[in-house]
């Protein structure tokens, strides 16, 4: 189990480093919002062909959301009825969590299906640990 996690974690780190290098970023992001903007725009566009919408959570200061109305993994994977409400965006949520953890923004990411008037969308809810929020308060 530990070996599988280290392989997945290193892959997310390599994706983050690759796209940071392609964007000619000479330094690592140390602030929360610039890092989230980088993931929502540059990395998302490179992986899925369009940007994700970055939203701030209303209930807690440590919650942020990435909303995608046409997540690629949900479009081409059909879930059997006996599995219920499985969201294949959980794979992408794991990628986001791994990238943020490798950039030293520890937290958890989960995928949720959101019903909207124009159809369904996938929202990846990111909850950062208190250490990240304390670091942001000190830097402000």
C-alpha positions in Angstrom: 0.0 0.0 0.0 2.8 2.4 0.9 4.6 1.7 -2.3 1.4 2.5 -4.4 0.9 5.8 -2.6 4.5 6.8 -3.1 4.2 6.1 -6.9 1.0 8.1 -7.2 2.5 10.9 -5.1 5.6 11.1 -7.2 3.6 11.2 -10.4 1.6 14.2 -9.1 4.9 15.9 -8.1 6.3 15.4 -11.6 3.1 16.8 -13.2 3.4 19.9 -11.0 7.1 20.4 -11.7 6.6 19.9 -15.5 3.9 22.5 -15.8 5.7 24.9 -13.5 8.7 24.6 -15.8 6.7 25.0 -18.9 5.2 28.2 -17.5 8.7 29.6 -16.9 8.1 29.9 -13.2 11.4 30.3 -11.5 10.2 29.9 -8.0 7.8 27.7 -6.1 4.4 29.2 -5.1 4.3 29.8 -1.4 0.9 31.5 -1.2 -2.4 29.6 -1.3 -4.4 31.6 -3.9 -1.6 31.8 -6.5 -1.1 28.1 -6.2 -4.8 27.3 -6.6 -5.0 29.7 -9.6 -2.0 27.9 -11.2 -3.8 24.5 -10.7 -7.2 25.8 -11.9 -5.8 27.5 -15.0 -2.5 26.3 -16.3 -2.5 22.7 -15.1 -6.2 22.1 -15.7 -6.0 23.6 -19.2 -3.0 21.3 -20.0 -4.7 18.2 -18.7 -8.3 18.8 -19.8 -8.2 21.5 -22.5 -10.1 24.2 -20.5 -9.8 26.0 -17.2 -11.7 25.1 -14.0 -13.6 27.7 -12.0 -12.0 28.4 -8.6 -14.5 29.2 -5.8 -14.0 30.0 -2.1 -16.1 28.0 0.4 -18.7 29.9 2.2 -18.8 27.9 5.5 -15.1 27.5 6.4 -12.1 29.6 5.6 -10.0 26.5 4.7 -12.4 25.3 1.9 -11.9 26.0 -1.7 -13.6 24.4 -4.7 -12.7 23.7 -8.3 -15.8 23.4 -10.5 -15.7 21.8 -13.9 -18.9 21.6 -16.0 -17.5 19.0 -18.4 -14.9 16.9 -16.6 -13.3 14.6 -19.1 -13.2 11.5 -16.9 -17.0 11.7 -16.3 -17.8 12.1 -19.9 -16.2 8.9 -21.1 -16.8 6.5 -18.2 -20.2 5.0 -17.5 -20.9 3.9 -14.0 -23.0 0.7 -13.5 -26.3 1.3 -11.7 -25.4 -1.0 -8.9 -22.5 1.3 -7.9 -24.9 4.2 -7.3 -23.6 7.7 -7.2 -19.9 7.0 -7.9 -18.1 10.1 -9.2 -15.2 9.3 -11.5 -13.9 12.8 -10.7 -12.5 11.2 -7.5 -9.5 10.2 -9.6 -8.9 13.9 -10.5 -9.5 14.9 -6.9 -6.6 12.5 -6.0 -4.4 14.2 -8.5 -5.2 17.6 -7.2 -4.6 16.5 -3.6 -1.2 15.0 -4.6 -0.1 18.1 -6.5 -1.1 20.4 -3.5 0.6 18.1 -1.0 3.8 18.0 -3.1 3.8 21.8 -3.1 3.5 21.7 0.7 -0.2 22.7 0.9 -1.5 19.6 2.8 -5.2 18.9 2.8 -7.8 16.6 1.4 -9.7 16.8 -1.9 -13.0 15.1 -2.7 -15.2 15.0 -5.8 -18.9 15.8 -5.7 -21.6 15.9 -8.4 -23.6 19.2 -8.5 -26.9 19.4 -10.2 -27.4 22.7 -12.0 -30.1 24.1 -14.3 -27.7 23.7 -17.3 -26.8 20.1 -16.4 -24.4 18.4 -13.9 -21.0 19.5 -13.0 -18.2 18.1 -10.9 -16.9 20.1 -7.9 -13.7 19.2 -6.2 -13.8 20.3 -2.6 -10.4 21.0 -1.2 -10.0 21.3 2.6 -6.6 22.5 3.7 -5.1 21.7 7.1 -4.8 24.3 9.7 -1.1 24.6 9.2 -1.7 26.0 5.7 -4.2 28.6 6.9 -1.9 29.6 9.8 0.9 30.1 7.3 -1.4 32.2 5.1 -2.3 34.4 8.1 1.4 35.0 8.9 2.2 35.9 5.3 -0.6 38.4 4.9 
